Amino acid sequence: MYKFYVETYAGSIIPNVTEFKRVLREADAFVDTLVLCRDNLVHEQIEEKYKSAVCAVAEVLYKQNSDRQVQSESVGNHSVSFKVRTQADYEAEMHRKAMLYLSGTGLCYGGMKR
């Protein structure tokens, strides 16, 4: 699947196969929660869209695990604060990115909104 990620999806955020494997299972499980009918996966174009959805979610999960930013920092009179993303922020991003690929494939319930 990492070969698909690099060559077909053209992913560049996840640097190697080890890191990709670390998030792949969870990404696949997340996309499976959105899919109601796997029957259409027999079609090559739809299977590619499914794999692309998994790759998109994997990137979000990878970023979530590597987003260890400082919440605030002060040096003298100068201070900087960073927005801390919540789990809900990441889940909304995963859903949005997965649905970019899954919409119109017949894999999901048409009325599914989040």
The first five atom37 places (N, CA, C, CB, O) and aatype in JSON, in Angstrom:
{
  "aatype": [12, 18, 11, 13, 18, 19, 6, 16, 18, 0, 7, 15, 9, 9, 14, 2, 19, 16, 6, 13, 11, 1, 19, 10, 1, 6, 0, 3, 0, 13, 19, 3, 16, 10, 19, 10, 4, 1, 3, 2, 10, 19, 8, 6, 5, 9, 6, 6, 11, 18, 11, 15, 0, 19, 4, 0, 19, 0, 6, 19, 10, 18, 11, 5, 2, 15, 3, 1, 5, 19, 5, 15, 6, 15, 19, 7, 2, 8, 15, 19, 15, 13, 11, 19, 1, 16, 5, 0, 3, 18, 6, 0, 6, 12, 8, 1, 11, 0, 12, 10, 18, 10, 15, 7, 16, 7, 10, 4, 18, 7, 7, 12, 11, 1],
  "atom_mask": [
    [1, 1, 1, 1, 1],
    [1, 1, 1, 1, 1],
    [1, 1, 1, 1, 1],
    [1, 1, 1, 1, 1],
    [1, 1, 1, 1, 1],
    [1, 1, 1, 1, 1],
    [1, 1, 1, 1, 1],
    [1, 1, 1, 1, 1],
    [1, 1, 1, 1, 1],
    [1, 1, 1, 1, 1],
    [1, 1, 1, 0, 1],
    [1, 1, 1, 1, 1],
    [1, 1, 1, 1, 1],
    [1, 1, 1, 1, 1],
    [1, 1, 1, 1, 1],
    [1, 1, 1, 1, 1],
    [1, 1, 1, 1, 1],
    [1, 1, 1, 1, 1],
    [1, 1, 1, 1, 1],
    [1, 1, 1, 1, 1],
    [1, 1, 1, 1, 1],
    [1, 1, 1, 1, 1],
    [1, 1, 1, 1, 1],
    [1, 1, 1, 1, 1],
    [1, 1, 1, 1, 1],
    [1, 1, 1, 1, 1],
    [1, 1, 1, 1, 1],
    [1, 1, 1, 1, 1],
    [1, 1, 1, 1, 1],
    [1, 1, 1, 1, 1],
    [1, 1, 1, 1, 1],
    [1, 1, 1, 1, 1],
    [1, 1, 1, 1, 1],
    [1, 1, 1, 1, 1],
    [1, 1, 1, 1, 1],
    [1, 1, 1, 1, 1],
    [1, 1, 1, 1, 1],
    [1, 1, 1, 1, 1],
    [1, 1, 1, 1, 1],
    [1, 1, 1, 1, 1],
    [1, 1, 1, 1, 1],
    [1, 1, 1, 1, 1],
    [1, 1, 1, 1, 1],
    [1, 1, 1, 1, 1],
    [1, 1, 1, 1, 1],
    [1, 1, 1, 1, 1],
    [1, 1, 1, 1, 1],
    [1, 1, 1, 1, 1],
    [1, 1, 1, 1, 1],
    [1, 1, 1, 1, 1],
    [1, 1, 1, 1, 1],
    [1, 1, 1, 1, 1],
    [1, 1, 1, 1, 1],
    [1, 1, 1, 1, 1],
    [1, 1, 1, 1, 1],
    [1, 1, 1, 1, 1],
    [1, 1, 1, 1, 1],
    [1, 1, 1, 1, 1],
    [1, 1, 1, 1, 1],
    [1, 1, 1, 1, 1],
    [1, 1, 1, 1, 1],
    [1, 1, 1, 1, 1],
    [1, 1, 1, 1, 1],
    [1, 1, 1, 1, 1],
    [1, 1, 1, 1, 1],
    [1, 1, 1, 1, 1],
    [1, 1, 1, 1, 1],
    [1, 1, 1, 1, 1],
    [1, 1, 1, 1, 1],
    [1, 1, 1, 1, 1],
    [1, 1, 1, 1, 1],
    [1, 1, 1, 1, 1],
    [1, 1, 1, 1, 1],
    [1, 1, 1, 1, 1],
    [1, 1, 1, 1, 1],
    [1, 1, 1, 0, 1],
    [1, 1, 1, 1, 1],
    [1, 1, 1, 1, 1],
    [1, 1, 1, 1, 1],
    [1, 1, 1, 1, 1],
    [1, 1, 1, 1, 1],
    [1, 1, 1, 1, 1],
    [1, 1, 1, 1, 1],
    [1, 1, 1, 1, 1],
    [1, 1, 1, 1, 1],
    [1, 1, 1, 1, 1],
    [1, 1, 1, 1, 1],
    [1, 1, 1, 1, 1],
    [1, 1, 1, 1, 1],
    [1, 1, 1, 1, 1],
    [1, 1, 1, 1, 1],
    [1, 1, 1, 1, 1],
    [1, 1, 1, 1, 1],
    [1, 1, 1, 1, 1],
    [1, 1, 1, 1, 1],
    [1, 1, 1, 1, 1],
    [1, 1, 1, 1, 1],
    [1, 1, 1, 1, 1],
    [1, 1, 1, 1, 1],
    [1, 1, 1, 1, 1],
    [1, 1, 1, 1, 1],
    [1, 1, 1, 1, 1],
    [1, 1, 1, 1, 1],
    [1, 1, 1, 0, 1],
    [1, 1, 1, 1, 1],
    [1, 1, 1, 0, 1],
    [1, 1, 1, 1, 1],
    [1, 1, 1, 1, 1],
    [1, 1, 1, 1, 1],
    [1, 1, 1, 0, 1],
    [1, 1, 1, 0, 1],
    [1, 1, 1, 1, 1],
    [1, 1, 1, 1, 1],
    [1, 1, 1, 1, 1]
  ],
  "atom_positions": [
    [[0.83, -1.2, 0.0], [0.0, 0.0, 0.0], [0.87, 1.27, 0.0], [-0.94, -0.01, 1.22], [0.45, 2.3, -0.52]],
    [[2.07, 1.2, 0.57], [2.96, 2.37, 0.56], [3.36, 2.73, -0.87], [4.23, 2.11, 1.42], [3.51, 3.91, -1.21]],
    [[3.52, 1.73, -1.71], [3.83, 1.98, -3.12], [2.69, 2.76, -3.76], [4.08, 0.64, -3.89], [2.93, 3.7, -4.52]],
    [[1.44, 2.38, -3.47], [0.28, 3.12, -3.96], [0.31, 4.55, -3.43], [-1.03, 2.41, -3.55], [0.06, 5.5, -4.17]],
    [[0.62, 4.69, -2.14], [0.67, 6.01, -1.51], [1.66, 6.93, -2.23], [1.06, 5.88, -0.02], [1.33, 8.08, -2.52]],
    [[2.84, 6.44, -2.53], [3.88, 7.26, -3.14], [3.64, 7.44, -4.64], [5.25, 6.63, -2.91], [3.74, 8.56, -5.15]],
    [[3.33, 6.36, -5.35], [3.26, 6.43, -6.81], [1.92, 6.89, -7.36], [3.58, 5.09, -7.38], [1.9, 7.7, -8.29]],
    [[0.82, 6.41, -6.83], [-0.49, 6.75, -7.38], [-1.11, 7.94, -6.65], [-1.42, 5.54, -7.29], [-1.56, 8.89, -7.29]],
    [[-1.14, 7.89, -5.33], [-1.7, 8.98, -4.54], [-0.77, 10.2, -4.55], [-1.95, 8.52, -3.08], [-1.2, 11.33, -4.33]],
    [[0.5, 9.96, -4.81], [1.54, 11.0, -4.84], [1.72, 11.65, -3.47], [1.2, 12.08, -5.88], [1.93, 12.86, -3.35]],
    [[1.65, 10.8, -2.43], [1.82, 11.29, -1.07], [3.28, 11.59, -0.77], [0.0, 0.0, 0.0], [4.19, 10.91, -1.26]],
    [[3.48, 12.61, 0.06], [4.85, 12.97, 0.43], [4.99, 13.31, 1.91], [5.32, 14.14, -0.41], [6.09, 13.57, 2.38]],
    [[3.89, 13.32, 2.64], [3.93, 13.7, 4.05], [4.51, 12.59, 4.92], [2.52, 14.05, 4.54], [5.29, 12.86, 5.84]],
    [[4.14, 11.35, 4.64], [4.64, 10.22, 5.44], [5.95, 9.75, 4.8], [3.58, 9.04, 5.5], [5.95, 9.31, 3.65]],
    [[7.06, 9.86, 5.53], [8.38, 9.71, 4.91], [8.83, 8.3, 4.54], [9.37, 10.26, 5.81], [9.69, 8.15, 3.67]],
    [[8.27, 7.26, 5.17], [8.76, 5.91, 4.87], [7.7, 4.87, 5.16], [10.04, 5.61, 5.67], [6.67, 5.15, 5.78]],
    [[7.97, 3.66, 4.71], [7.0, 2.57, 4.84], [6.73, 2.22, 6.3], [7.5, 1.33, 4.1], [5.61, 1.83, 6.64]],
    [[7.72, 2.35, 7.17], [7.53, 2.03, 8.59], [6.51, 2.98, 9.22], [8.87, 2.11, 9.35], [5.6, 2.54, 9.92]],
    [[6.66, 4.26, 8.96], [5.72, 5.25, 9.49], [4.34, 5.05, 8.88], [6.22, 6.68, 9.22], [3.33, 5.21, 9.56]],
    [[4.29, 4.7, 7.59], [3.02, 4.47, 6.92], [2.29, 3.29, 7.54], [3.24, 4.23, 5.41], [1.09, 3.37, 7.81]],
    [[3.0, 2.2, 7.77], [2.38, 1.02, 8.38], [1.84, 1.32, 9.77], [3.39, -0.13, 8.46], [0.85, 0.74, 10.2]],
    [[2.51, 2.24, 10.48], [2.1, 2.59, 11.83], [0.71, 3.22, 11.86], [3.12, 3.54, 12.46], [-0.04, 3.02, 12.82]],
    [[0.35, 3.98, 10.82], [-0.96, 4.65, 10.79], [-1.97, 3.97, 9.87], [-0.78, 6.09, 10.37], [-3.15, 4.3, 9.9]],
    [[-1.51, 3.04, 9.05], [-2.37, 2.42, 8.04], [-3.57, 1.69, 8.63], [-1.56, 1.46, 7.21], [-4.69, 1.87, 8.16]],
    [[-3.36, 0.89, 9.63], [-4.46, 0.1, 10.2], [-5.57, 1.0, 10.73], [-3.94, -0.82, 11.33], [-6.75, 0.75, 10.49]],
    [[-5.19, 2.05, 11.44], [-6.2, 2.97, 11.98], [-6.88, 3.75, 10.86], [-5.56, 3.94, 12.98], [-8.09, 3.98, 10.91]],
    [[-6.12, 4.15, 9.85], [-6.71, 4.87, 8.72], [-7.7, 3.98, 7.98], [-5.61, 5.34, 7.75], [-8.79, 4.43, 7.63]],
    [[-7.34, 2.74, 7.76], [-8.22, 1.78, 7.09], [-9.49, 1.55, 7.91], [-7.49, 0.45, 6.86], [-10.59, 1.49, 7.36]],
    [[-9.33, 1.43, 9.21], [-10.49, 1.22, 10.09], [-11.41, 2.44, 10.07], [-10.03, 0.93, 11.53], [-12.63, 2.29, 10.06]],
    [[-10.83, 3.64, 10.05], [-11.65, 4.86, 10.0], [-12.46, 4.91, 8.72], [-10.75, 6.11, 10.11], [-13.66, 5.18, 8.76]],
    [[-11.82, 4.65, 7.59], [-12.54, 4.68, 6.31], [-13.62, 3.6, 6.29], [-11.56, 4.49, 5.12], [-14.71, 3.83, 5.75]],
    [[-13.35, 2.45, 6.86], [-14.36, 1.39, 6.93], [-15.6, 1.82, 7.71], [-13.76, 0.14, 7.57], [-16.69, 1.32, 7.44]],
    [[-15.45, 2.74, 8.67], [-16.63, 3.21, 9.41], [-17.53, 4.06, 8.51], [-16.21, 4.02, 10.64], [-18.71, 4.23, 8.81]],
    [[-16.99, 4.59, 7.44], [-17.77, 5.43, 6.52], [-18.41, 4.61, 5.4], [-16.88, 6.5, 5.92], [-19.37, 5.06, 4.78]],
    [[-17.88, 3.43, 5.15], [-18.33, 2.6, 4.03], [-19.45, 1.67, 4.49], [-17.15, 1.79, 3.45], [-19.29, 0.89, 5.43]],
    [[-20.58, 1.78, 3.81], [-21.72, 0.94, 4.15], [-21.85, -0.26, 3.23], [-22.99, 1.75, 4.11], [-22.38, -1.3, 3.62]],
    [[-21.36, -0.12, 2.0], [-21.52, -1.18, 1.0], [-20.2, -1.37, 0.27], [-22.65, -0.85, 0.0], [-19.82, -0.55, -0.56]],
    [[-19.51, -2.46, 0.57], [-18.21, -2.72, -0.06], [-18.35, -3.37, -1.44], [-17.37, -3.61, 0.84], [-17.34, -3.66, -2.09]],
    [[-19.57, -3.61, -1.89], [-19.8, -4.3, -3.16], [-19.12, -3.6, -4.34], [-21.28, -4.39, -3.42], [-18.65, -4.27, -5.26]],
    [[-19.07, -2.28, -4.33], [-18.5, -1.54, -5.45], [-16.98, -1.58, -5.5], [-18.94, -0.11, -5.39], [-16.39, -1.09, -6.46]],
    [[-16.33, -2.16, -4.49], [-14.87, -2.24, -4.5], [-14.34, -3.17, -5.58], [-14.38, -2.69, -3.15], [-13.13, -3.23, -5.8]],
    [[-15.22, -3.9, -6.25], [-14.78, -4.77, -7.34], [-14.42, -3.96, -8.58], [-15.87, -5.79, -7.69], [-13.76, -4.47, -9.49]],
    [[-14.83, -2.7, -8.62], [-14.51, -1.83, -9.75], [-13.19, -1.13, -9.47], [-15.65, -0.79, -10.0], [-13.0, -0.54, -8.4]],
    [[-12.28, -1.2, -10.42], [-10.91, -0.69, -10.23], [-10.87, 0.79, -9.86], [-10.1, -0.91, -11.49], [-10.12, 1.18, -8.96]],
    [[-11.68, 1.62, -10.53], [-11.69, 3.05, -10.23], [-12.17, 3.32, -8.81], [-12.58, 3.79, -11.23], [-11.62, 4.18, -8.12]],
    [[-13.17, 2.59, -8.37], [-13.7, 2.8, -7.03], [-12.73, 2.28, -5.99], [-15.08, 2.12, -6.87], [-12.57, 2.88, -4.93]],
    [[-12.07, 1.16, -6.27], [-11.06, 0.65, -5.34], [-9.92, 1.66, -5.18], [-10.51, -0.71, -5.82], [-9.4, 1.84, -4.08]],
    [[-9.54, 2.33, -6.27], [-8.48, 3.34, -6.2], [-8.94, 4.53, -5.34], [-8.09, 3.82, -7.61], [-8.15, 5.07, -4.57]],
    [[-10.19, 4.92, -5.47], [-10.71, 6.01, -4.65], [-10.73, 5.61, -3.18], [-12.13, 6.42, -5.11], [-10.43, 6.43, -2.3]],
    [[-11.09, 4.35, -2.9], [-11.08, 3.85, -1.52], [-9.66, 3.91, -0.95], [-11.62, 2.4, -1.47], [-9.45, 4.38, 0.17]],
    [[-8.69, 3.43, -1.72], [-7.29, 3.46, -1.27], [-6.81, 4.9, -1.07], [-6.39, 2.73, -2.28], [-6.06, 5.18, -0.14]],
    [[-7.25, 5.8, -1.94], [-6.87, 7.21, -1.8], [-7.46, 7.8, -0.52], [-7.34, 8.01, -3.02], [-6.8, 8.59, 0.16]],
    [[-8.68, 7.42, -0.19], [-9.3, 7.87, 1.07], [-8.49, 7.38, 2.26], [-10.76, 7.37, 1.17], [-8.27, 8.13, 3.22]],
    [[-8.04, 6.13, 2.21], [-7.22, 5.58, 3.3], [-5.91, 6.35, 3.4], [-6.93, 4.07, 3.06], [-5.45, 6.66, 4.51]],
    [[-5.29, 6.68, 2.27], [-4.04, 7.44, 2.28], [-4.25, 8.84, 2.86], [-3.47, 7.55, 0.86], [-3.42, 9.31, 3.64]],
    [[-5.34, 9.49, 2.5], [-5.63, 10.83, 3.01], [-5.79, 10.8, 4.53], [-6.9, 11.39, 2.35], [-5.27, 11.67, 5.22]],
    [[-6.5, 9.8, 5.03], [-6.7, 9.67, 6.47], [-5.37, 9.32, 7.15], [-7.76, 8.59, 6.79], [-5.1, 9.81, 8.25]],
    [[-4.56, 8.49, 6.52], [-3.26, 8.13, 7.08], [-2.39, 9.36, 7.26], [-2.54, 7.1, 6.18], [-1.67, 9.48, 8.26]],
    [[-2.44, 10.28, 6.3], [-1.66, 11.51, 6.44], [-2.13, 12.35, 7.62], [-1.76, 12.34, 5.16], [-1.31, 12.9, 8.35]],
    [[-3.43, 12.43, 7.82], [-3.95, 13.18, 8.97], [-3.5, 12.53, 10.27], [-5.49, 13.26, 8.92], [-3.09, 13.22, 11.2]],
    [[-3.58, 11.21, 10.34], [-3.14, 10.5, 11.54], [-1.64, 10.7, 11.78], [-3.45, 9.0, 11.42], [-1.21, 10.89, 12.92]],
    [[-0.86, 10.67, 10.71], [0.59, 10.89, 10.85], [0.86, 12.3, 11.39], [1.31, 10.69, 9.48], [1.67, 12.48, 12.29]],
    [[0.16, 13.3, 10.82], [0.33, 14.67, 11.28], [-0.11, 14.81, 12.74], [-0.46, 15.64, 10.39], [0.52, 15.53, 13.52]],
    [[-1.19, 14.12, 13.1], [-1.69, 14.18, 14.48], [-0.62, 13.66, 15.44], [-3.0, 13.36, 14.64], [-0.4, 14.25, 16.5]],
    [[0.02, 12.58, 15.08], [1.04, 11.99, 15.94], [2.32, 12.83, 15.99], [1.38, 10.59, 15.47], [3.07, 12.75, 16.96]],
    [[2.56, 13.63, 14.95], [3.79, 14.42, 14.94], [3.56, 15.89, 15.31], [4.42, 14.35, 13.56], [4.52, 16.65, 15.42]],
    [[2.31, 16.29, 15.52], [1.99, 17.67, 15.93], [2.19, 17.83, 17.43], [0.54, 18.04, 15.53], [1.22, 17.87, 18.19]],
    [[3.4, 17.91, 17.84], [3.72, 18.1, 19.25], [4.24, 19.52, 19.43], [4.77, 17.04, 19.74], [5.37, 19.73, 19.86]],
    [[3.39, 20.5, 19.1], [3.81, 21.88, 19.15], [3.69, 22.44, 20.57], [2.98, 22.72, 18.19], [2.88, 22.0, 21.38]],
    [[4.53, 23.42, 20.83], [4.48, 24.14, 22.09], [3.21, 24.98, 22.09], [5.75, 25.04, 22.31], [2.92, 25.65, 21.1]],
    [[2.46, 24.96, 23.18], [1.22, 25.72, 23.23], [1.49, 27.21, 23.4], [0.34, 25.21, 24.37], [0.82, 28.04, 22.78]],
    [[2.46, 27.57, 24.22], [2.83, 28.97, 24.35], [4.3, 29.07, 24.71], [1.96, 29.68, 25.43], [4.89, 28.15, 25.28]],
    [[4.87, 30.2, 24.35], [6.3, 30.39, 24.55], [6.54, 31.87, 24.81], [7.13, 29.89, 23.31], [5.97, 32.72, 24.13]],
    [[7.38, 32.19, 25.78], [7.68, 33.58, 26.1], [9.18, 33.78, 26.17], [7.02, 34.0, 27.42], [9.91, 32.96, 26.75]],
    [[9.64, 34.88, 25.58], [11.03, 35.29, 25.69], [10.99, 36.79, 25.99], [11.86, 34.97, 24.36], [10.67, 37.59, 25.12]],
    [[11.3, 37.15, 27.2], [11.21, 38.55, 27.61], [9.78, 39.03, 27.5], [0.0, 0.0, 0.0], [8.87, 38.42, 28.05]],
    [[9.58, 40.14, 26.78], [8.23, 40.69, 26.6], [7.51, 40.1, 25.4], [8.32, 42.2, 26.45], [6.35, 40.43, 25.16]],
    [[8.16, 39.23, 24.67], [7.59, 38.64, 23.46], [7.02, 37.25, 23.79], [8.66, 38.54, 22.33], [7.72, 36.4, 24.35]],
    [[5.76, 37.03, 23.43], [5.19, 35.7, 23.65], [4.46, 35.24, 22.39], [4.22, 35.7, 24.86], [3.92, 36.05, 21.64]],
    [[4.46, 33.93, 22.19], [3.83, 33.31, 21.04], [2.99, 32.15, 21.54], [4.87, 32.83, 19.98], [3.44, 31.37, 22.37]],
    [[1.75, 32.04, 21.04], [0.88, 30.91, 21.38], [0.49, 30.18, 20.1], [-0.39, 31.39, 22.16], [0.29, 30.8, 19.06]],
    [[0.38, 28.88, 20.19], [-0.02, 28.06, 19.06], [-1.38, 27.45, 19.36], [1.03, 26.95, 18.76], [-1.66, 27.07, 20.5]],
    [[-2.22, 27.36, 18.34], [-3.51, 26.71, 18.51], [-3.29, 25.22, 18.69], [-4.45, 27.0, 17.29], [-2.57, 24.58, 17.92]],
    [[-3.89, 24.67, 19.71], [-3.81, 23.24, 19.94], [-5.03, 22.59, 19.3], [-3.73, 22.92, 21.48], [-6.17, 22.91, 19.62]],
    [[-4.78, 21.67, 18.38], [-5.88, 20.98, 17.7], [-6.41, 19.87, 18.59], [-5.42, 20.4, 16.33], [-5.65, 19.13, 19.21]],
    [[-7.72, 19.77, 18.64], [-8.36, 18.74, 19.45], [-8.55, 17.47, 18.63], [-9.71, 19.23, 19.99], [-8.38, 17.47, 17.41]],
    [[-8.91, 16.41, 19.32], [-9.22, 15.14, 18.65], [-10.37, 15.34, 17.67], [-9.57, 14.04, 19.69], [-10.37, 14.77, 16.58]],
    [[-11.34, 16.15, 18.05], [-12.49, 16.43, 17.17], [-12.04, 17.14, 15.89], [-13.54, 17.28, 17.91], [-12.59, 16.88, 14.81]],
    [[-11.04, 18.02, 16.01], [-10.51, 18.7, 14.82], [-9.93, 17.68, 13.84], [-9.43, 19.73, 15.22], [-10.19, 17.73, 12.64]],
    [[-9.14, 16.74, 14.38], [-8.52, 15.71, 13.53], [-9.58, 14.79, 12.92], [-7.5, 14.88, 14.34], [-9.49, 14.44, 11.74]],
    [[-10.58, 14.4, 13.71], [-11.62, 13.51, 13.19], [-12.42, 14.19, 12.09], [-12.56, 13.08, 14.32], [-12.78, 13.56, 11.09]],
    [[-12.7, 15.48, 12.25], [-13.42, 16.22, 11.21], [-12.58, 16.3, 9.93], [-13.77, 17.65, 11.7], [-13.11, 16.18, 8.83]],
    [[-11.27, 16.51, 10.09], [-10.39, 16.56, 8.91], [-10.31, 15.2, 8.23], [-8.98, 17.04, 9.32], [-10.33, 15.12, 7.0]],
    [[-10.23, 14.11, 9.02], [-10.19, 12.77, 8.44], [-11.47, 12.5, 7.66], [-9.99, 11.7, 9.53], [-11.43, 11.97, 6.55]],
    [[-12.61, 12.85, 8.24], [-13.89, 12.63, 7.58], [-13.98, 13.42, 6.28], [-15.05, 13.02, 8.52], [-14.37, 12.89, 5.24]],
    [[-13.61, 14.69, 6.35], [-13.67, 15.55, 5.16], [-12.78, 15.02, 4.04], [-13.27, 16.97, 5.52], [-13.2, 14.96, 2.88]],
    [[-11.56, 14.64, 4.38], [-10.63, 14.15, 3.36], [-11.07, 12.81, 2.79], [-9.22, 14.02, 3.94], [-10.96, 12.59, 1.58]],
    [[-11.56, 11.92, 3.62], [-12.03, 10.62, 3.13], [-13.21, 10.8, 2.2], [-12.41, 9.7, 4.3], [-13.3, 10.14, 1.16]],
    [[-14.13, 11.68, 2.56], [-15.32, 11.87, 1.74], [-15.02, 12.53, 0.41], [-16.33, 12.68, 2.5], [-15.81, 12.41, -0.53]],
    [[-13.91, 13.23, 0.3], [-13.5, 13.78, -1.0], [-13.37, 12.66, -2.03], [-12.16, 14.56, -0.87], [-13.7, 12.83, -3.2]],
    [[-12.88, 11.51, -1.58], [-12.66, 10.37, -2.47], [-13.86, 9.42, -2.52], [-11.42, 9.6, -2.03], [-14.13, 8.83, -3.56]],
    [[-14.57, 9.28, -1.42], [-15.64, 8.29, -1.35], [-16.97, 8.78, -1.92], [-15.85, 7.87, 0.06], [-17.8, 7.97, -2.33]],
    [[-17.17, 10.08, -1.96], [-18.43, 10.63, -2.47], [-18.64, 10.2, -3.92], [-18.44, 12.17, -2.36], [-17.74, 10.29, -4.75]],
    [[-19.84, 9.74, -4.2], [-20.18, 9.34, -5.55], [-19.75, 7.95, -5.95], [0.0, 0.0, 0.0], [-19.95, 7.55, -7.1]],
    [[-19.15, 7.2, -5.03], [-18.68, 5.85, -5.37], [-19.74, 4.78, -5.12], [-17.43, 5.52, -4.58], [-19.61, 3.66, -5.6]],
    [[-20.77, 5.11, -4.37], [-21.76, 4.12, -3.99], [-21.34, 3.33, -2.75], [0.0, 0.0, 0.0], [-22.04, 2.4, -2.34]],
    [[-20.2, 3.69, -2.17], [-19.73, 2.98, -0.98], [-20.37, 3.5, 0.3], [-18.22, 3.1, -0.88], [-20.43, 2.79, 1.3]],
    [[-20.85, 4.74, 0.27], [-21.38, 5.38, 1.47], [-22.85, 5.71, 1.3], [-20.6, 6.66, 1.8], [-23.36, 5.81, 0.18]],
    [[-23.51, 5.86, 2.42], [-24.9, 6.32, 2.42], [-24.92, 7.76, 1.96], [-25.54, 6.19, 3.83], [-24.18, 8.59, 2.49]],
    [[-25.76, 8.07, 1.0], [-25.79, 9.41, 0.4], [-26.13, 10.52, 1.35], [0.0, 0.0, 0.0], [-25.73, 11.67, 1.1]],
    [[-26.85, 10.24, 2.43], [-27.24, 11.28, 3.36], [-26.26, 11.48, 4.49], [0.0, 0.0, 0.0], [-26.54, 12.22, 5.42]],
    [[-25.1, 10.83, 4.42], [-24.13, 10.89, 5.51], [-23.51, 12.28, 5.59], [-23.04, 9.82, 5.31], [-22.87, 12.73, 4.64]],
    [[-23.69, 12.94, 6.69], [-23.09, 14.25, 6.94], [-22.48, 14.22, 8.31], [-24.14, 15.4, 6.81], [-22.88, 13.44, 9.18]],
    [[-21.5, 15.08, 8.5], [-20.89, 15.17, 9.83], [-20.76, 16.61, 10.19], [-19.53, 14.48, 9.88], [-20.27, 16.92, 11.27]]
  ]
}
